[in-house]
Amino acid sequence: MPAALLVAVGLAACGAAVPKLPRLDAGAVVLAFGDSLTFGTGASPAQAYPAVLARLISRKVVAAGVPGETSEEGLARLPSVLDEVKPQLLVLCHGGNDFLRKMGEEGASRNVRGMIRLAQSRGISVVLLATPKPGFGTSKVKFYEEVAKELAIPVESEVLPEVLGSRSLKSDLVHPNAEGYAVIAEAVAGLLRASGAVEK
């Protein structure tokens, strides 16, 4: 296992202060919702993080990533996707294109919060995957952790800065390669285990 993967898994698997989530049923559907990072740009569909995550947690994971989508567009799209997929848990990864287009953090924060609240209003558990600003692979965006604390959900804020800050884990400047997506999937799986959503 690569050193980067060990670090990511260790960070995500740390159970300290991780908000608890209901255990996912064996037949539960997980929705991975976001932009190109969820779509899996830079790797094959079988290597994208949602596909790898499905194998790690033995649950169905539906990938609903749209390359280039902003958080405002994601907020508008999410209701129909929730209606169609009917997930028990949402893994949300959004905001990167807002940063790429220099749209500022305020709108992204508001839209991410809106997506989480929408899912929670339907009884859907949420896990947040924080996106760093482009060009600063190790620079975290603070609002993700603030929103996660406010809405009492688990957040994985280390793995994407780590992956996008490592040349060996990227396919281009802003997208992981297959190994990078595997690191992300391991981190999300570790967070789900720490939260109690899936068995350890």
Contacts in CASP RR format, 6 or more apart in sequence:
PFRMAT RR
TARGET T0000
AUTHOR 0000-0000-0000
METHOD contacts of the structure
MODEL  1
MPAALLVAVGLAACGAAVPKLPRLDAGAVVLAFGDSLTFGTGASPAQAYP
AVLARLISRKVVAAGVPGETSEEGLARLPSVLDEVKPQLLVLCHGGNDFL
RKMGEEGASRNVRGMIRLAQSRGISVVLLATPKPGFGTSKVKFYEEVAKE
LAIPVESEVLPEVLGSRSLKSDLVHPNAEGYAVIAEAVAGLLRASGAVEK
1 9 0 8 1.000
2 179 0 8 1.000
2 183 0 8 1.000
4 162 0 8 1.000
4 163 0 8 1.000
4 166 0 8 1.000
4 168 0 8 1.000
4 169 0 8 1.000
4 180 0 8 1.000
4 183 0 8 1.000
5 179 0 8 1.000
5 182 0 8 1.000
5 183 0 8 1.000
5 186 0 8 1.000
7 162 0 8 1.000
8 158 0 8 1.000
8 159 0 8 1.000
8 162 0 8 1.000
8 163 0 8 1.000
8 183 0 8 1.000
8 184 0 8 1.000
8 186 0 8 1.000
8 187 0 8 1.000
9 186 0 8 1.000
9 187 0 8 1.000
9 190 0 8 1.000
10 190 0 8 1.000
11 156 0 8 1.000
11 158 0 8 1.000
11 159 0 8 1.000
11 187 0 8 1.000
12 156 0 8 1.000
12 158 0 8 1.000
12 159 0 8 1.000
12 186 0 8 1.000
12 187 0 8 1.000
12 188 0 8 1.000
12 189 0 8 1.000
12 190 0 8 1.000
12 191 0 8 1.000
12 194 0 8 1.000
13 190 0 8 1.000
13 191 0 8 1.000
13 193 0 8 1.000
13 194 0 8 1.000
14 194 0 8 1.000
15 194 0 8 1.000
18 154 0 8 1.000
18 191 0 8 1.000
18 194 0 8 1.000
18 195 0 8 1.000
19 148 0 8 1.000
19 152 0 8 1.000
19 153 0 8 1.000
19 154 0 8 1.000
19 195 0 8 1.000
20 195 0 8 1.000
20 196 0 8 1.000
21 89 0 8 1.000
21 125 0 8 1.000
21 127 0 8 1.000
21 153 0 8 1.000
21 154 0 8 1.000
21 192 0 8 1.000
21 195 0 8 1.000
21 196 0 8 1.000
21 197 0 8 1.000
22 125 0 8 1.000
22 197 0 8 1.000
23 196 0 8 1.000
23 197 0 8 1.000
23 198 0 8 1.000
23 199 0 8 1.000
24 30 0 8 1.000
24 57 0 8 1.000
24 59 0 8 1.000
24 88 0 8 1.000
24 89 0 8 1.000
24 192 0 8 1.000
24 197 0 8 1.000
24 198 0 8 1.000
25 88 0 8 1.000
26 58 0 8 1.000
26 59 0 8 1.000
27 59 0 8 1.000
27 60 0 8 1.000
28 59 0 8 1.000
28 60 0 8 1.000
28 87 0 8 1.000
28 88 0 8 1.000
28 89 0 8 1.000
29 59 0 8 1.000
29 60 0 8 1.000
29 61 0 8 1.000
29 62 0 8 1.000
29 85 0 8 1.000
29 86 0 8 1.000
29 87 0 8 1.000
29 88 0 8 1.000
30 53 0 8 1.000
30 54 0 8 1.000
30 57 0 8 1.000
30 59 0 8 1.000
30 60 0 8 1.000
30 61 0 8 1.000
30 62 0 8 1.000
30 87 0 8 1.000
30 88 0 8 1.000
30 89 0 8 1.000
30 90 0 8 1.000
30 91 0 8 1.000
31 61 0 8 1.000
31 62 0 8 1.000
31 64 0 8 1.000
31 81 0 8 1.000
31 82 0 8 1.000
31 85 0 8 1.000
31 87 0 8 1.000
31 89 0 8 1.000
31 90 0 8 1.000
31 91 0 8 1.000
31 124 0 8 1.000
32 38 0 8 1.000
32 49 0 8 1.000
32 50 0 8 1.000
32 53 0 8 1.000
32 61 0 8 1.000
32 62 0 8 1.000
32 63 0 8 1.000
32 64 0 8 1.000
32 65 0 8 1.000
32 91 0 8 1.000
32 93 0 8 1.000
33 64 0 8 1.000
33 65 0 8 1.000
33 74 0 8 1.000
33 78 0 8 1.000
33 81 0 8 1.000
33 90 0 8 1.000
33 91 0 8 1.000
33 92 0 8 1.000
33 93 0 8 1.000
33 94 0 8 1.000
33 115 0 8 1.000
34 64 0 8 1.000
34 65 0 8 1.000
34 66 0 8 1.000
34 69 0 8 1.000
34 74 0 8 1.000
34 92 0 8 1.000
34 93 0 8 1.000
34 94 0 8 1.000
35 65 0 8 1.000
35 66 0 8 1.000
35 67 0 8 1.000
35 68 0 8 1.000
35 69 0 8 1.000
35 93 0 8 1.000
35 94 0 8 1.000
35 95 0 8 1.000
35 96 0 8 1.000
35 97 0 8 1.000
36 65 0 8 1.000
36 66 0 8 1.000
36 67 0 8 1.000
36 68 0 8 1.000
36 97 0 8 1.000
36 174 0 8 1.000
36 175 0 8 1.000
37 49 0 8 1.000
37 93 0 8 1.000
37 96 0 8 1.000
37 129 0 8 1.000
37 131 0 8 1.000
37 160 0 8 1.000
37 175 0 8 1.000
37 176 0 8 1.000
37 184 0 8 1.000
38 48 0 8 1.000
38 49 0 8 1.000
38 50 0 8 1.000
38 63 0 8 1.000
38 64 0 8 1.000
38 65 0 8 1.000
38 93 0 8 1.000
39 48 0 8 1.000
39 63 0 8 1.000
39 65 0 8 1.000
39 66 0 8 1.000
39 67 0 8 1.000
40 47 0 8 1.000
40 48 0 8 1.000
40 49 0 8 1.000
40 63 0 8 1.000
40 65 0 8 1.000
40 175 0 8 1.000
40 176 0 8 1.000
40 181 0 8 1.000
41 67 0 8 1.000
41 171 0 8 1.000
41 175 0 8 1.000
42 171 0 8 1.000
42 172 0 8 1.000
42 175 0 8 1.000
42 176 0 8 1.000
42 177 0 8 1.000
42 178 0 8 1.000
43 171 0 8 1.000
43 176 0 8 1.000
43 177 0 8 1.000
43 178 0 8 1.000
43 181 0 8 1.000
44 178 0 8 1.000
45 51 0 8 1.000
45 63 0 8 1.000
47 178 0 8 1.000
47 181 0 8 1.000
47 182 0 8 1.000
48 63 0 8 1.000
48 181 0 8 1.000
49 176 0 8 1.000
49 181 0 8 1.000
49 182 0 8 1.000
49 184 0 8 1.000
49 185 0 8 1.000
49 188 0 8 1.000
50 61 0 8 1.000
50 62 0 8 1.000
50 63 0 8 1.000
50 91 0 8 1.000
50 185 0 8 1.000
51 61 0 8 1.000
51 63 0 8 1.000
52 181 0 8 1.000
52 182 0 8 1.000
52 185 0 8 1.000
52 186 0 8 1.000
53 61 0 8 1.000
53 91 0 8 1.000
53 185 0 8 1.000
53 188 0 8 1.000
53 189 0 8 1.000
54 60 0 8 1.000
54 61 0 8 1.000
56 185 0 8 1.000
56 186 0 8 1.000
56 189 0 8 1.000
57 189 0 8 1.000
57 192 0 8 1.000
57 198 0 8 1.000
58 198 0 8 1.000
59 198 0 8 1.000
61 91 0 8 1.000
62 85 0 8 1.000
62 87 0 8 1.000
64 81 0 8 1.000
64 85 0 8 1.000
66 73 0 8 1.000
66 74 0 8 1.000
66 77 0 8 1.000
68 97 0 8 1.000
69 77 0 8 1.000
69 94 0 8 1.000
69 97 0 8 1.000
70 95 0 8 1.000
70 97 0 8 1.000
70 98 0 8 1.000
70 101 0 8 1.000
70 103 0 8 1.000
70 111 0 8 1.000
71 94 0 8 1.000
71 95 0 8 1.000
71 96 0 8 1.000
71 97 0 8 1.000
71 98 0 8 1.000
71 107 0 8 1.000
71 108 0 8 1.000
71 111 0 8 1.000
71 112 0 8 1.000
71 115 0 8 1.000
72 98 0 8 1.000
72 107 0 8 1.000
72 111 0 8 1.000
74 94 0 8 1.000
74 111 0 8 1.000
74 115 0 8 1.000
75 111 0 8 1.000
75 114 0 8 1.000
75 115 0 8 1.000
75 118 0 8 1.000
78 115 0 8 1.000
78 118 0 8 1.000
78 119 0 8 1.000
79 118 0 8 1.000
82 90 0 8 1.000
82 118 0 8 1.000
82 119 0 8 1.000
82 122 0 8 1.000
82 124 0 8 1.000
87 124 0 8 1.000
88 124 0 8 1.000
88 125 0 8 1.000
89 124 0 8 1.000
89 125 0 8 1.000
89 126 0 8 1.000
89 127 0 8 1.000
89 192 0 8 1.000
89 197 0 8 1.000
90 115 0 8 1.000
90 119 0 8 1.000
90 124 0 8 1.000
90 125 0 8 1.000
90 126 0 8 1.000
90 127 0 8 1.000
91 126 0 8 1.000
91 127 0 8 1.000
91 129 0 8 1.000
91 188 0 8 1.000
92 112 0 8 1.000
92 115 0 8 1.000
92 116 0 8 1.000
92 119 0 8 1.000
92 126 0 8 1.000
92 127 0 8 1.000
92 128 0 8 1.000
92 129 0 8 1.000
93 128 0 8 1.000
93 129 0 8 1.000
93 131 0 8 1.000
93 160 0 8 1.000
94 108 0 8 1.000
94 111 0 8 1.000
94 112 0 8 1.000
94 115 0 8 1.000
94 131 0 8 1.000
95 108 0 8 1.000
95 111 0 8 1.000
95 112 0 8 1.000
95 131 0 8 1.000
96 108 0 8 1.000
96 131 0 8 1.000
96 133 0 8 1.000
96 134 0 8 1.000
98 104 0 8 1.000
98 105 0 8 1.000
98 107 0 8 1.000
98 108 0 8 1.000
98 111 0 8 1.000
99 105 0 8 1.000
99 108 0 8 1.000
99 131 0 8 1.000
99 132 0 8 1.000
99 133 0 8 1.000
99 134 0 8 1.000
99 141 0 8 1.000
100 134 0 8 1.000
100 174 0 8 1.000
105 141 0 8 1.000
105 143 0 8 1.000
108 141 0 8 1.000
108 143 0 8 1.000
109 143 0 8 1.000
109 146 0 8 1.000
109 147 0 8 1.000
112 128 0 8 1.000
112 143 0 8 1.000
112 144 0 8 1.000
112 147 0 8 1.000
113 147 0 8 1.000
113 150 0 8 1.000
113 151 0 8 1.000
116 126 0 8 1.000
116 128 0 8 1.000
116 147 0 8 1.000
116 151 0 8 1.000
116 153 0 8 1.000
117 151 0 8 1.000
119 125 0 8 1.000
119 126 0 8 1.000
120 126 0 8 1.000
120 151 0 8 1.000
125 153 0 8 1.000
125 197 0 8 1.000
126 151 0 8 1.000
126 153 0 8 1.000
127 153 0 8 1.000
127 154 0 8 1.000
127 155 0 8 1.000
127 156 0 8 1.000
127 188 0 8 1.000
127 191 0 8 1.000
127 192 0 8 1.000
127 195 0 8 1.000
127 197 0 8 1.000
128 144 0 8 1.000
128 147 0 8 1.000
128 148 0 8 1.000
128 153 0 8 1.000
128 154 0 8 1.000
128 155 0 8 1.000
128 156 0 8 1.000
129 155 0 8 1.000
129 156 0 8 1.000
129 159 0 8 1.000
129 160 0 8 1.000
129 184 0 8 1.000
129 188 0 8 1.000
130 140 0 8 1.000
130 141 0 8 1.000
130 144 0 8 1.000
130 145 0 8 1.000
130 155 0 8 1.000
130 156 0 8 1.000
130 157 0 8 1.000
130 160 0 8 1.000
130 161 0 8 1.000
131 141 0 8 1.000
131 144 0 8 1.000
131 160 0 8 1.000
132 138 0 8 1.000
132 139 0 8 1.000
132 140 0 8 1.000
132 141 0 8 1.000
132 160 0 8 1.000
132 161 0 8 1.000
132 164 0 8 1.000
133 139 0 8 1.000
133 141 0 8 1.000
134 164 0 8 1.000
134 173 0 8 1.000
134 174 0 8 1.000
135 173 0 8 1.000
137 161 0 8 1.000
137 164 0 8 1.000
137 165 0 8 1.000
138 161 0 8 1.000
138 162 0 8 1.000
138 165 0 8 1.000
139 161 0 8 1.000
140 157 0 8 1.000
140 158 0 8 1.000
140 161 0 8 1.000
144 155 0 8 1.000
144 157 0 8 1.000
145 155 0 8 1.000
145 157 0 8 1.000
147 155 0 8 1.000
148 154 0 8 1.000
148 155 0 8 1.000
154 191 0 8 1.000
154 192 0 8 1.000
154 194 0 8 1.000
154 195 0 8 1.000
156 187 0 8 1.000
156 188 0 8 1.000
156 191 0 8 1.000
158 187 0 8 1.000
159 183 0 8 1.000
159 184 0 8 1.000
159 187 0 8 1.000
159 188 0 8 1.000
160 184 0 8 1.000
162 169 0 8 1.000
162 183 0 8 1.000
163 169 0 8 1.000
163 170 0 8 1.000
163 176 0 8 1.000
163 180 0 8 1.000
163 183 0 8 1.000
163 184 0 8 1.000
164 170 0 8 1.000
164 174 0 8 1.000
164 176 0 8 1.000
166 180 0 8 1.000
168 179 0 8 1.000
169 176 0 8 1.000
169 177 0 8 1.000
169 179 0 8 1.000
169 180 0 8 1.000
169 183 0 8 1.000
170 176 0 8 1.000
170 177 0 8 1.000
170 180 0 8 1.000
171 177 0 8 1.000
176 183 0 8 1.000
176 184 0 8 1.000
189 198 0 8 1.000
192 198 0 8 1.000
193 199 0 8 1.000
193 200 0 8 1.000
END
